Amino acid sequence: MKGPYRRHRSPDHRNSNLEPVILYGEWCPPGPWVAKALCLGSYSDIFFPYKGGSSMPARRVCAHCPVWRECLTYAAFVVVATDGVWGGTTQQERQRLRTGSLTVKEIEIRLGRLKG
């Protein structure tokens, strides 16, 4: 494959339904999954809280979203989003996911607790 792309897989790809990601780095528009995202049309400030602000309102939305895994894959492995809550995770959590110190299963359990 030519160009600035490299194959990258989630550290926990064996245990999850996340798809392997081929594009990495430069801006890549999200796929058609974004049309099903619950955050679409939501007040964006909850997904980009000020320093010291709570990410809980955004996580509650993500907990009920049918495409949170796609969003997480996009933010953690395609565009490597550095700001905001994506797929129910913060930037620090997405970094831990990339390094393997956090699993998708752990994220799923955390989001499941917010559904109640």
N, C-alpha and C positions, 0 to 999 in steps of 0.2 A: 504494500500500500504506500503510495507516494503522498507527500504533504506533511504538515506538522501534526499528524495524528499518530497515536500509538494505542495498542491494545491495552486495556486496563480492566481488571476484574475486581469485583468487590471482594474484600478479604474473607467474607463469609458466604461466598457464592455457592458453596456446597450445601448450605443449610437454609437457603432462602429462595424466594421466588423472584429475586431481583435478576434482571437480565444483564448479561455481560455488556459492558459499554465499550464502544469502539472509538468514538470521538472524545477528545479530552482537551481542555484548555480554552481555546477561543470560543467566543459566543456562538452558540448553536440554539436555534429556536426550539422551544419545547414541542413535543409531539401532540397529536390529537387528544391525548389524555387530558390536557389542560381544560378542555371544554366541560369535563365532568368534575373539575375541582370545586370544592365547596367555598374556597376562598375567592373564587372569581367574582368580582364585583363587591367584595367585602371591603371594609374600611382598612386600608393598608397599614395604618399606624400600629395595629395590634401585631402585625407580622414583622415589623421593624421597630421594636421598642427602643426607647432611649436608653442610654447606658444606665444600668441600675434598675431599669423597668422590668416588669414581669413578662415572661413568655407564655404564661399559663393561658390567657385568652386565646392566643393563636393555637397552642397545643390542643385545646379543647375542640377547636374547629377541625384540626388535623385528625383527631381521634375518631371523628365520624366521617371523614372523607374517604370515598371509595378508591381514590387514586393516590393515597399517601405514599405508597411504595414507589410509584413512578416518579412522583415529585422528589422523594428522597434520592433516588438514583440519579435524577437530573441534577440536583443540587450538589450531591456529594461526589459524583464521578464524571459528569459531563462538563458543566460550567464551573464547578468547584466554587459555589456561592460562598462568599465570605461574610455576608451580612444577612440578618433576618432569620426567621423560622421557616424552614422548608421541610416537608414530610415529617412534621412534628419534632424536629431537631434544631438545636442551635449550631452555630459555627463550630464551637468546641466539640460538640457531640459528633458532627460530621467528620471532623479531623480524627477523632478517636475511631470512628467507623472505618476510615481509610487506612488507619494504622493497625486495625485489628483488635484494639483494646475495648471495643464495644461491638456488639452483634446486632443484627437486624431483629433477632428474636427478643433481645433485651428492650429494644425500642418499641416493638410491638406490645410487649407486656406493659411498659410504662403508659403507652397510649390507651391500652385496654382498661387500665385503672381509671382513666379520665372519662370513660364512657358512662360509668355508673351514675 
